[in-house]
Amino acid sequence: MKIDFLETIKVLDGRVYNISYHQKRYESVLNFYGIKKCIQLKDIIHPPQNALQRCRVIYDLEGDIECSYHSYKKRKVERLKLLHADTLEYTHKYANRESLELLFSQKENCDEILIVKNGLLCDTSIANIALFDGRKWVTPKTPLLEGTTRQRLLESGFLTVKNIAVEDLKMYSQMALMNAMIDFDIIADKKIEEIIC
């Protein structure tokens, strides 16, 4: 079965953001499948020179790769629905997001979902999460996907990792979402329980 993988890269006015982190993840996926030969993503990305764009790089294990550009509008996220998905796997950034879309369709009147696996918080359908405990920002030790922004903030020392159970939510005062397009976006300040539906 053919598997397509995806990198979503922020481009603003022709500038490509954090390409080294996307390159590292792209190479790690190929290496996982025993493929050593890869290209430099920067060599195939030739973005438009105006506006905020979402660059989509889709690639497979046979060496096919394509790049496209799309206008980007940030999704408004104010309420999250907790959904348990113990068997969900999204270790690599797959182009096929059917399992995530199926979960997202269960959000009811919320804006986004917060995925729980085996009692521990993971990610939303589009972003990693971070919680502030009054001293430091922590992110789940076992996310659904190890995002590039999450990795960058871990390496900088801004984030630390920790297992976060659902019942631990009350111990945190702020919540943020992070991905390549929104970077680090605080969506709850002081009362996290008010955004969980």
C-alpha positions in Angstrom: 0.0 0.0 0.0 1.3 3.4 -1.0 1.9 5.8 1.9 2.1 9.6 1.4 3.6 11.8 4.0 3.2 15.5 4.5 5.1 18.5 5.7 3.2 21.8 6.3 5.6 24.7 6.2 4.9 28.4 7.0 5.8 30.9 4.3 5.3 34.6 4.8 6.2 37.1 2.1 8.5 34.6 0.4 10.3 33.7 3.7 10.3 30.0 4.6 10.1 29.4 8.3 12.0 26.7 10.3 13.0 24.7 7.3 15.7 22.8 9.2 13.1 21.2 11.5 11.0 20.1 8.6 14.0 18.8 6.8 15.0 16.8 10.0 11.5 15.3 10.3 11.3 14.4 6.6 14.7 12.7 6.8 13.6 10.8 10.0 10.5 9.4 8.2 12.6 8.1 5.3 15.3 6.7 7.7 12.5 4.9 9.7 11.7 3.0 6.5 15.3 2.4 5.6 15.7 5.0 2.9 18.9 7.1 3.1 18.5 9.1 0.0 16.6 12.4 0.3 16.6 15.8 -1.2 16.9 19.2 0.5 13.4 20.6 0.9 14.7 24.2 0.5 15.7 23.3 -3.1 12.1 22.6 -4.1 10.3 25.4 -2.2 9.9 28.5 -4.3 7.1 30.4 -2.5 5.0 33.3 -3.7 6.5 36.6 -2.5 3.4 38.0 -0.9 1.0 37.1 1.9 0.9 34.2 4.4 1.0 30.8 2.7 0.8 27.2 3.8 3.4 25.3 1.9 2.3 21.6 1.5 5.1 19.1 0.7 3.7 15.7 -0.1 6.2 12.8 -0.5 6.3 9.0 -0.6 8.8 6.2 -0.1 9.4 5.9 -3.8 11.0 9.3 -4.1 8.0 11.2 -5.5 7.6 14.7 -4.0 5.5 17.7 -4.8 5.1 21.1 -3.3 2.0 23.4 -3.4 1.0 26.7 -1.8 -2.3 27.6 -0.2 -3.7 30.7 1.5 -3.9 30.3 5.2 -6.4 31.5 7.7 -6.0 30.7 11.3 -8.7 28.5 12.8 -10.4 30.1 15.8 -10.2 27.7 18.8 -12.0 28.7 22.0 -13.5 25.4 23.1 -12.1 21.8 23.1 -13.9 18.5 23.3 -12.1 15.7 25.1 -12.2 12.6 23.0 -10.6 9.2 23.9 -8.8 7.4 21.1 -6.6 4.8 22.7 -5.9 3.0 19.4 -5.2 6.1 17.2 -1.8 6.1 15.6 -0.3 9.1 13.8 3.4 8.7 14.6 4.4 10.2 11.3 2.7 13.2 9.6 0.7 11.2 7.1 -1.1 12.9 4.2 -4.1 10.7 4.9 -5.8 12.2 7.9 -9.1 10.2 7.7 -8.7 8.9 11.3 -8.2 12.4 12.6 -11.0 13.8 10.5 -13.4 11.2 11.9 -12.5 12.2 15.4 -12.8 15.9 14.5 -16.3 15.2 13.2 -17.3 14.3 16.8 -16.5 17.7 18.2 -20.2 18.7 18.4 -20.5 22.4 19.3 -16.8 22.8 20.2 -14.1 24.3 17.9 -11.6 21.6 18.2 -10.9 18.2 19.8 -8.3 17.3 22.5 -7.2 13.7 22.0 -6.7 11.5 25.0 -4.9 8.2 24.8 -4.8 5.7 27.7 -5.9 8.5 30.1 -3.2 10.9 29.0 -3.5 14.1 27.0 -2.0 14.1 23.5 -2.7 16.7 20.9 -5.6 18.4 19.1 -6.4 17.4 15.5 -4.1 20.2 14.1 -1.6 21.0 16.9 0.5 20.0 19.8 -0.5 21.4 23.2 1.3 23.0 26.1 0.1 23.8 29.6 1.4 26.3 32.1 1.7 25.3 35.8 2.6 28.7 37.2 6.4 28.2 36.7 6.9 26.5 33.4 5.3 25.3 30.2 4.9 21.6 29.8 3.9 19.5 26.8 2.7 15.8 26.8 5.6 13.4 26.9 3.8 11.1 24.4 2.2 13.3 21.8 0.3 11.9 18.9 2.8 13.6 16.6 6.1 15.2 17.4 5.6 18.5 15.8 8.4 20.8 14.5 7.4 23.8 16.7 7.2 21.5 19.7 10.7 20.2 18.9 12.1 23.7 18.5 10.6 24.9 21.8 11.9 21.8 23.6 15.4 22.3 22.3 15.3 26.0 23.3 14.4 25.0 26.9 11.0 26.9 26.8 9.1 23.6 27.1 9.6 20.5 29.2 7.8 17.1 28.8 5.5 15.4 31.3 2.7 12.9 31.3 -0.5 14.8 31.7 -3.6 13.0 32.8 -7.1 14.4 32.1 -7.6 14.9 35.9 -4.4 17.0 36.0 -5.9 19.7 33.8 -7.1 21.6 36.9 -3.5 22.0 38.0 -2.7 24.3 35.0 -3.6 28.0 34.5 -3.0 28.4 30.8 -3.1 26.3 27.6 -1.4 26.9 24.2 -1.6 25.3 20.8 1.4 25.0 18.6 2.2 24.1 15.1 4.2 25.3 12.1 1.6 27.9 11.1 0.5 29.4 14.4 3.7 28.9 16.3 2.8 29.2 20.0 -0.8 30.4 20.6 -2.2 30.8 24.1 -5.9 29.9 23.9 -6.8 29.7 27.6 -5.7 32.1 30.4 -6.4 31.3 34.1 -9.4 29.0 33.7 -8.7 26.0 31.5 -11.8 24.1 32.6 -13.9 26.8 30.9 -12.7 25.8 27.5 -13.3 22.1 27.9 -16.7 21.0 26.7 
